[in-house]
Each structure stands twice: as structure tokens, then as C-alpha cells.
């Protein structure tokens, strides 16, 4: 089933109001776009709704922090300089290849004694491989390299290995006093995954310095990253963790938190949207739901020891179309139940219901395809027969449903 494009014209004009197509719907199927009414209706429905193929496990509905539901246009603003480049993150740089370097703009490498600066790619590369600055011990001082991508001319961090998990395992091993940086990914065993807003975060784990709950680790990670962002406090943009993986280092028993994060503006995950995490229009229903790679790792409480992602820009959403009415949650669940009836014999668990924004992929105007974001009702589902996770996305105006399997 193709995702319908009934709302494409709505996105391409700033004068047409959403909701005009809802006149043919019954009054009970739509609700005025007032967050107080929307929340009230949703909380009532989630407690009473009964379906043959839906088992509602969650007891609340998550909403963005915006005061109204609208279609947004995203502008990207690029920063010239970091706010605190030498305080950004604790990196252990031990190896690098010319292919990954690109055009070097700034390079800072701290070896415990002095800050060394190399202007030329060749000099830095040769010095590294001659062991002049490698094999350093872990210190409290951050180690960071900037590079400028030759294609985009954008500055970003660089890693010594394209496999972030492999790099993180080695860097963490060095923090613990080991001698090797690479090849240690197999020594990190996954204990448990926690989904923010869906799972209990009260479990405790022993980090290098003390025992903390998952909730405490998430809060300290967000606070740490927000405190060093170049644009902290500007435009209400902040980082939010949406997924946590807990690992154990086999040879030492230490615990490591791995956080997946996004930039958040009033409840809108703008960084995922601008990177095109999800697109619509030409994809088959029941396709795969994939995420972007923006991660950080914690082995000591309150500290981010390995950091992955590009954070030299931020995005500013601007409202272009306000919705007068939206589809009620009751209608949303009815549509999801009907769509899932195509998979007979399964009673899906509903683990989370939320209102969220997604990038809209308009293939007719590709230049703007990554600029529009539209609101969707999101229903997180689990097939208890095979433990496959699904996401059902429902257009707030038309009620069209797109179901996607979550790719781990």
C-alpha cells in the first residue's frame, strides 16, 4: 500500500489551511486543534479503547511542547566557530587515514603535556604514524580534531574508525588503562535496551565511579551536551536522548551507557528531520524504520567520553500552516487497527502513543524535500509472536496510515 499524497498541496502553499478536507468526516472523528482538548480526548480514549488486535499497554500519550499543531518549514543555520572547542569531548586519537581527513582546518591533539597543532595534513599524518604523538595515556584533558569536508566545506569532528562502536570500545578500554584502541567491540556485551518514554528507567548500573539509574544517566548526558553546545539556550534548541543501550565490558565487568540523541525544538526532533530519518511518498507500506547515527558513550557519571555526530549547525522550524482541526485519537486507533487486520491472528501490543513531526518527502519538488515537516500520530507496536517492533504513522488530517517495521 502506497502512502497517499492527499496533503501534498497543503504543504506547498502558505495560504491553504489544513483541516478543510475534514468536512466529510463525522464530528466524532475530528477534534479542534486545541492542545487542552486534544490531550483530554486522548487520555480518555487510551483508558477505554478496546480492539481485537490491539492491546494498549501505555497509560498516557506523549505530545510535543508546541502550543499548537502545524506544518513547519526548517531553515538550517551554520555556525562559524564552536563555543568551547577544547571542552567538547574526551577523544583518544591514535590512528587516522588520509581518506577520512579531507582538508584539515584545525587539529588539536593533547598528549598530557602540551597542545600540538599541525597545519598540514602530511605533517600530521606522518607524525602520527611515527608514533610522535600516539600511544598517549588517557587524561582529563579533551582530545579533538576538526576537519573541513572538501565537498560541503563544513567543519565537523573526525573519528579514527568508521565503526563507532569499535572506536568507542577501544577508547573506553584506554580509559580503563588498557593498551589497545581497536578490535575490542566483541568485548562489549549488550545487557539491555531502554526506550525513552516507553521503558522503566529506574534500573541501576555501576559505572566507573558510582552506581546510577538509567534516568540519572540520561539526565546527566543531556545536561552535559547542552552545556557545551555552541548554541546553548538559543531558539529553545536542546539535545534529547531517545534510546539507551547498556553494555558490560567482559574482561572487567564495567558498565557503559550508549546514548542515541537528537536535537529537540519544542518537542520536535529537528536534527533527525533535517537528516531525513523518515520520508514518505514512494515507499511501500511495512517498509523499514531507520534512524540516524548520533551517539555518545558514558563510562563515568556526568561525563561523555566518546561522541559521534555533526553539531556545527542548528535548525530553526518556522510555522507555515496551522491546522484548524485534527483527527481524534479514537479515529487514529480505529485506522491503525483496520490496517493491521491485514496481518491476521496477531494481537499487537501498543507500547507508546505520541504526536510527533516527520520530514515530508515531496518527490515533485526535490529541492525542498528535506525542508517540510508535518505532524503525525505515532503508535509504537510490538508483535508478541516474533518480537518484531513496528511504528504506525497516521496523518493528522487525512487519517492515512503508514506502518513500518523498526530496524534494530
Secondary structure as the mmCIF struct_conf table of DSSP 4:
data_model
#
loop_
_struct_conf.conf_type_id
_struct_conf.id
_struct_conf.beg_label_comp_id
_struct_conf.beg_label_asym_id
_struct_conf.beg_label_seq_id
_struct_conf.end_label_comp_id
_struct_conf.end_label_asym_id
_struct_conf.end_label_seq_id
STRN STRN1 UNK A 2 UNK A 2
HELX_LH_PP_P HELX_LH_PP_P1 UNK A 3 UNK A 4
TURN_TY1_P TURN_TY1_P1 UNK A 6 UNK A 7
HELX_RH_AL_P HELX_RH_AL_P1 UNK A 8 UNK A 11
TURN_TY1_P TURN_TY1_P2 UNK A 12 UNK A 12
BEND BEND1 UNK A 14 UNK A 16
HELX_LH_PP_P HELX_LH_PP_P2 UNK A 17 UNK A 17
STRN STRN2 UNK A 18 UNK A 18
TURN_TY1_P TURN_TY1_P3 UNK A 19 UNK A 19
HELX_RH_3T_P HELX_RH_3T_P1 UNK A 20 UNK A 24
BEND BEND2 UNK A 25 UNK A 25
HELX_RH_3T_P HELX_RH_3T_P2 UNK A 27 UNK A 29
STRN STRN3 UNK A 30 UNK A 32
BEND BEND3 UNK A 33 UNK A 33
HELX_RH_AL_P HELX_RH_AL_P2 UNK A 35 UNK A 48
BEND BEND4 UNK A 52 UNK A 53
STRN STRN4 UNK A 54 UNK A 56
STRN STRN5 UNK A 61 UNK A 62
BEND BEND5 UNK A 65 UNK A 68
STRN STRN6 UNK A 70 UNK A 78
BEND BEND6 UNK A 80 UNK A 81
BEND BEND7 UNK A 83 UNK A 84
HELX_RH_3T_P HELX_RH_3T_P3 UNK A 85 UNK A 87
BEND BEND8 UNK A 88 UNK A 88
HELX_RH_AL_P HELX_RH_AL_P3 UNK A 98 UNK A 101
STRN STRN7 UNK A 103 UNK A 103
STRN STRN8 UNK A 107 UNK A 110
BEND BEND9 UNK A 112 UNK A 113
STRN STRN9 UNK A 115 UNK A 116
BEND BEND10 UNK A 120 UNK A 120
HELX_RH_AL_P HELX_RH_AL_P4 UNK A 121 UNK A 129
TURN_TY1_P TURN_TY1_P4 UNK A 130 UNK A 131
BEND BEND11 UNK A 132 UNK A 133
BEND BEND12 UNK A 135 UNK A 135
HELX_LH_PP_P HELX_LH_PP_P3 UNK A 136 UNK A 138
BEND BEND13 UNK A 140 UNK A 141
STRN STRN10 UNK A 144 UNK A 148
TURN_TY1_P TURN_TY1_P5 UNK A 150 UNK A 152
STRN STRN11 UNK A 155 UNK A 157
BEND BEND14 UNK A 160 UNK A 160
BEND BEND15 UNK A 162 UNK A 162
HELX_RH_AL_P HELX_RH_AL_P5 UNK A 164 UNK A 175
TURN_TY1_P TURN_TY1_P6 UNK A 176 UNK A 177
BEND BEND16 UNK A 179 UNK A 179
BEND BEND17 UNK A 182 UNK A 183
HELX_RH_3T_P HELX_RH_3T_P4 UNK A 185 UNK A 187
STRN STRN12 UNK A 188 UNK A 195
TURN_TY1_P TURN_TY1_P7 UNK A 196 UNK A 198
BEND BEND18 UNK A 199 UNK A 199
STRN STRN13 UNK A 204 UNK A 206
BEND BEND19 UNK A 208 UNK A 209
STRN STRN14 UNK A 211 UNK A 213
HELX_RH_AL_P HELX_RH_AL_P6 UNK A 214 UNK A 228
TURN_TY1_P TURN_TY1_P8 UNK A 230 UNK A 233
HELX_RH_3T_P HELX_RH_3T_P5 UNK A 234 UNK A 236
STRN STRN15 UNK A 237 UNK A 249
TURN_TY1_P TURN_TY1_P9 UNK A 250 UNK A 252
STRN STRN16 UNK A 255 UNK A 265
TURN_TY1_P TURN_TY1_P10 UNK A 266 UNK A 267
STRN STRN17 UNK A 268 UNK A 269
HELX_RH_AL_P HELX_RH_AL_P7 UNK A 270 UNK A 274
TURN_TY1_P TURN_TY1_P11 UNK A 275 UNK A 276
BEND BEND20 UNK A 277 UNK A 277
BEND BEND21 UNK A 281 UNK A 282
HELX_LH_PP_P HELX_LH_PP_P4 UNK A 283 UNK A 283
STRN STRN18 UNK A 284 UNK A 284
TURN_TY1_P TURN_TY1_P12 UNK A 285 UNK A 286
STRN STRN19 UNK A 287 UNK A 289
STRN STRN20 UNK A 295 UNK A 298
BEND BEND22 UNK A 299 UNK A 300
TURN_TY1_P TURN_TY1_P13 UNK A 301 UNK A 302
STRN STRN21 UNK A 306 UNK A 308
BEND BEND23 UNK A 309 UNK A 309
BEND BEND24 UNK A 312 UNK A 312
STRN STRN22 UNK A 313 UNK A 322
STRN STRN23 UNK A 323 UNK A 323
BEND BEND25 UNK A 324 UNK A 324
STRN STRN24 UNK A 325 UNK A 327
HELX_RH_AL_P HELX_RH_AL_P8 UNK A 329 UNK A 340
TURN_TY1_P TURN_TY1_P14 UNK A 341 UNK A 342
BEND BEND26 UNK A 343 UNK A 343
TURN_TY1_P TURN_TY1_P15 UNK A 344 UNK A 345
STRN STRN25 UNK A 348 UNK A 359
TURN_TY1_P TURN_TY1_P16 UNK A 363 UNK A 364
BEND BEND27 UNK A 365 UNK A 365
HELX_RH_3T_P HELX_RH_3T_P6 UNK A 366 UNK A 368
TURN_TY1_P TURN_TY1_P17 UNK A 369 UNK A 371
STRN STRN26 UNK A 372 UNK A 383
TURN_TY1_P TURN_TY1_P18 UNK A 384 UNK A 387
STRN STRN27 UNK A 388 UNK A 395
TURN_TY1_P TURN_TY1_P19 UNK A 396 UNK A 398
STRN STRN28 UNK A 401 UNK A 406
HELX_LH_PP_P HELX_LH_PP_P5 UNK A 407 UNK A 407
#
